[in-house]
């Protein structure tokens, strides 16, 4: 405590440069004034809290209550001598949001005894993912700006970071999670939004297509009206770099479209969507080199989900997804190795998943099965957890995912997840190889 007082006193003395140092009594007097200011502001907050129930009983609308609170806070801040937090012109509000996930992960390989890899411990690690962001709104111009940071990994499809991988109690790195501007149209264009920048994934899908941590960079047009919803986007995948075999810099881009219908009543809801994701020629060249012009990423998607409430207590949801890459060429494969002499990309161009989620009181359980063939979805979109430890991760793999969660509080959850995943097509390098993976999570959202 003494050290904190001395540090605070030193900081207070910096602005006066070489002027005479203030006495201890003067420092204590300044601190006492600051404490009185904080107490006065707290009294204003308590007064406003007491006025909210009174406003409800007198028939005031929520907008009137918000205006009253804003007026009282501004008046109180003007009456106080010290500075407060103020928002710039054109900003009506700031909302902070984020989450923290602590994880223990263990995975071992299940292979033939002759391979020498049966029971090999692939992962034994503690990990975390921490995210914090803010959303600024401008109601007059119908814009919002979101900026978020993540304390984890620079990888596009994983925000996890392992503890102490390089040294004891090492510090991690902070990366950009998202940075976007979103405009909501009105009048004749009501229901239409435009989002620019790095943004949360706007497409409806399961983990068979996209990892949950992916943040597309580009622009998205979204429209929702009555039962219809749709998304049209153009996104950059790579830039400021060169493809293998070329001396020129080039960009790789993708266009995507998804359209669907939604339905709901008091107890049930359902959604169905069709999607198409198409990368340009440079997208394939970043994977195969400059000489490849035949293989392309053209992913067609069908997704559906339905949810209901059973016996007024149990919430249930089922979902399914089918994907196929219509742009494959059997002379190429995106896998890091050829599984076998009979492997052909054109025969391994599909993926599908089925899942069930059930929630009751503080418990939530889920089960999912996925079959993801080697050239069905782009490797740079693949889920980073499913098949972790296999030669190509989620690609060329099938398996089961079991999960059970318990809510300790409104914002805190304990969760355990089990993955049982095996390769689809094998060769002598992964014959009989599978992975059993366990994750234990503590998650807090705010």
N, C-alpha and C positions, 0 to 999 in steps of 0.2 A: 504493500500500500504506500509506504514511504517513497519507493521508487516512482510510482505513478504520479505522486504529488510533485516530485522534483522534475520529472519529464514534462508535466503540464506547465510548470512554472518556466522551464527553459523555452518551451514553444511560445509562450506568451511574451517572452522577452525578445524574440527574434525580430519583429517588425521595427524595433527602435534602434537596431544596429548597435552603435557604440555608445548610445545614451546611457545615462545612469540606470543601474539595475533597480527594479522596484523592490521594496522591502517585503518581507514575509507577510506583514499585516496588509499591505496593499493587494498582494496576490490573493490572500484569503478573502478580502473584501470583494474582489472581482468574482471569485468563485461563488461567494454567497449570493451575489447579484444574479449570476447565471442560474443558480439553483432556484431562486425566487421566481425567475422568469419561467422556468420549466413548470413549477408548481402552479403558476397562474394559468399557463396554457392547459394544464391538466384539469383545472377547475372549469375552464370553458368547455372542454370535451365532456366532462361529467354533466354539465348543465344541458348541453345539446342532447345527450343520451336521455336525459329525463324529459326533454321536450318532445321526443319522437313518439312515445305512447300517447301523450296528450294530443298531438296532432292527429293521430289515428282516430281518437274519439271525437274530435271536432270536425271530422269530415274532410281534412286536408288531403289533397292528392300527393302521390309520391314525388311528383315534380315540384310541388310547393314545399314539401319537406326538404328536398335537396337544395332548393334555392335558399331556404331559411338557414340551413346548415352552412352553405357556402358564404352567405352574408355575415353570419355570426363569426365564422373563422377569420374572414378577411378583416372584420372590425377588431377582433381580438389581436390579430397579428400587428395591425397598425398601432394599437395601444401599447404593444411591447417594444422595448428599445432594441432588442436583438434581432438579427436576421432570421428568416424562416425559409422553408422550402417553397419556392415559387415556380410555376410553370410558365414557359415562354408564350408569347402571343400566338394564337392559332392552335394551342393545345388545350383541350377541355379536360382531359383526364389521363392518368397514368396508372396502369395496372401491372403489378409485378407477379410473376408466376414462375414455378420451377419444380424440381423434384430431386431427390437424392436416393440412389439405390446402392446398397452394399451387398456384395455377393461372394459366396464361397462356391467354387466350381471344382468338380472332380470328374475326370473322364479316363477310362481305360479301354484299350483295344481288345477286341475278341477275334482272334485269328486262329488258323490251324496251328496245332502244336508243332508241326514241322517248320512253320514259318519263322519261329523264334520270336514272334511278336504277340503271342497269346498272353493276355494279362498285363501287357505293357502299360504303365501309367502315362497317359498322354498329357493330362492337365491335372495340376494340384495347386490351386492358386486362389487368392483373394483379389477381388476386383471392385471397382466402383464406377458409378456414372453420376455426375452432378451437373445439373442444368439450372440456369437462372436467366430470366429474360424479362423484358418490359414491353408493353404495348401502349403507344401513345395514340390518342384519338383526337380528331378534329371534326366535330359534328356539323359545323357550318359548311365545310367543304366535303364531308363524307369520306375522309381519308383516315386510315390508321397506319402507323409505322411500328413494326416489331423488330426488336434486336435482342438476340439471345446468345449466351455463351455456354459452353460445355467444358467441364473439367474432366477430360477423359482421353479420347483417341482422335487422331486426325483422319482416320479411315472413314470413308463415306458411309459404309454400311455397318459400322460399329462405333458406339460412343463409350465403350468400356475401356478401362485402363487397369492393368494389373499392378498390385502393390509391390513396391520394392524389387522390381525386376532387374534393375541395374545396380542398385546399391541399397544400403540399409536406410530406411525411413526417407527415401528420396522424395523430392517434390515432383508433382506432375505438371503438365502443361495445360494451358487454357486455349480453347479454339472457338471459332465462330460456329454457332449452332444454326442460327437463321438470321437473316437481315432482309426485310421485305417492306414494300409499301402496297397497301390494298385500298382500292377505291370501290365504293358501293354506289351504283347508279340508281337514279330515282326517276319519277314521272313515267314516261313511256318505256323506259328501260329498266323498270323496277324488277328486281330478281337477278340482275346481272352484276357480277363483280370482276374486277381486274386486279391481279396480284403480280407484282414485279419483284425480282430478286431471288434470294435463297429462301425457300419457304417449306413449310410442312407439306408432306405428300398429299395432294388433293384427290388422289384416285382411290376408289373403293377396291380393296383386294385382300387376299390372305397372305400369309408368310411365304407361300409358294412362289410369288412373283417379286415382292419387295421386302427387304429388311425394314423393320420398324423404325430404325434410326436414319433412314435416307432422307435427305433434304434436297429436292430438285432445285436447280438454278436456272432461271429463265422467266417466262411469263405464263400465267394461267388465266383463262377466261372461264368463269363458272356461271351457270344459269340454273335457277330453280324456280319453278312456278307450278303450283298445284301438285300433281303427281309426277311431273317430269323433272329430271335433273340431268345436267350435262357438264362436261369439262373438256376444254380444248386448250392444248398447251404446246409451247415450243421451248426446248431446254438445251442448254449446252452441257456436253458430257466431258470434253477435254478441250483445252486451249493453251496457247503459249508453250507448245511442245512440238516434237517431231515424231512421226511414225517411223517404225523400223525400216531402214533402207532408203530414207528420203532425207535430203538436206534442207528441205523447206518446212517451215512451220505451218500448221494447219489446225483447224478446229473440227471437232466431232460434235454433231448435234442430233437431236431426236425430236420428232413431233409425235403427239399423242392425243387421242380422243376417246372419250367414254360417255355413253348416254344410257340412262336407265329410268326406271319407274319405281316409285315408292308408294306404299299403302300402309295405313294404320287405323286402329280404333282404340277403344279404351284399354283393351287387354292384349292386343296382338299388333304386329307390324311385319312388313316384308319389303325387300328390295331386290331388284334384278338389274344387272348392268352388262352391256357389251362394250369392249374396249379394243383399241388397236394402238400399238406402240411401234414406231418405225424409226430406226437409226439410218443416217446417211452412209455413203460409201466410206468416209473416213472413220466412222465408228468401227467397221469391220477391220480396216487397215491398222487401227491401233492394237487389235488383237492378233492379226495374222501377218502384218507387214504390208508394204506398199504394193506388192505384186498381186494381192488378192482383190478381185473385183466381183467374185461370184457369190461368196457367202455374205449374207446380210441378216440383220435382226429385224424381223417383221412378226411381231407377237400379236396374235389374236386371243382375246380373253372373253370368257363368260363367267360371271360371278352372280351368286344368289345367296340370300340369307333370310331367315325368318325367326321371329322371336315372339314369345307369349308369356303370360303369367299364369301359373297353375295353382289352383286352390288358394288364390289371393296371397300366396306366400313364396312360391318358388318361381324364379325367373329363369327361363330357358331360351337358348338360341342355337340354331343349327345354321351352318354355312357350307358352301361348296364352291369350288373354282376349277375351271378347266382352261389350259393354256396350250397353244401350239405355235411353233416358230415356222412360218411358211417360207422363210427366206434361206433355209439351210442349203448347203452344197456338200455332197458326200466326199468331196476331195479334201475337205477341211473339217476340223473339230475344235471347239473352244476348250476342250479338256486339256489339262497339262500333260497328259499321256494318252496313248491309245489303249483302251481297255483290252482289246483283243483283235485278232486278225479279221474277225467277222463283224466288227463294229462298223456301223454306217450312220452318219449324222441324220440322214433322211428317215431312218427307222427309230431314231431316238430324239424326236423333236417335240414331245408333248410332256405336259405335267398336269397333275390334278391333286386336289386336297379336299378333305371332308373334316368337319369339326363340330363339336358339341360343347356348349358352355352352360353351366347350371349354377345359379346363385340362390342361397337360402340363408336368411338372417346375415350373419357375419362371415359365412363360408362361401367360397366360390371354387368350383371344380371345372376342369375342362379336359377334353381329349381331342386329339387331331391325328389324322393319318395323311401323309403326303408321299407322292411318287413323282420325283423330278428327274426326268431323263437328261442325259448329258448335254444336249444341244437344244433344250426347250426354252430356257429363259437366259438372259444375259448374265454372265458370271459376275459382273460388277453390280448387279441388283440383288444377288442371292443372299438369303438369310445367313447371318454369321454364326448362329447357334446350332441350327439344324445340320447335323453331319459334321460338326467341328471335330477335327482329328482325322477325317478321311482325306484321301489325296486331293479331291476337288471340293471338299466341304459339302454343301447342299446339292451340288450337281451330281448326276449319276448316282442318286441315292433314294432310298425309300425307308420309311420308318414311322414310329409312333411317338407321340408327345403326350405325357400325362402331367397335369398340374393341379395343385391344391393350394388355395390361399385362405388366410384368415385375417379379418380386419381388427386390429388391436384398437383402433379408434377411427374417427371419420377420415383421417388423412394418412394413417399408418397401417401398413399391411405386411404380414409374413407370408412368404410364398415358397413352395418347393416344386421343382420341375424335373421330370425324368425323360430323357431322350434315349430311344432304342433304335438305332439307325444302321442300315447295311448298304453296301454298294449294290447297284443293279447289275452292270456288266463288269466282269472281273477278268484279270489276267494273272500271270504268275506273281505280279507284284502286290496284288491285293486280294488274292483268292481266299474267300472265306473271311475276309476282314470286315469287322463291324466295330461300332463304338457304343459304349454305355456311358451316358453323361448325366451328372446330377448337378443341379443348381439350387442353392438355398439363398433366398433374397430377403432383405429388409428394405421396404420401400416407403418413403415419406414424400407426399405431394403437398405443395402449398401454392 
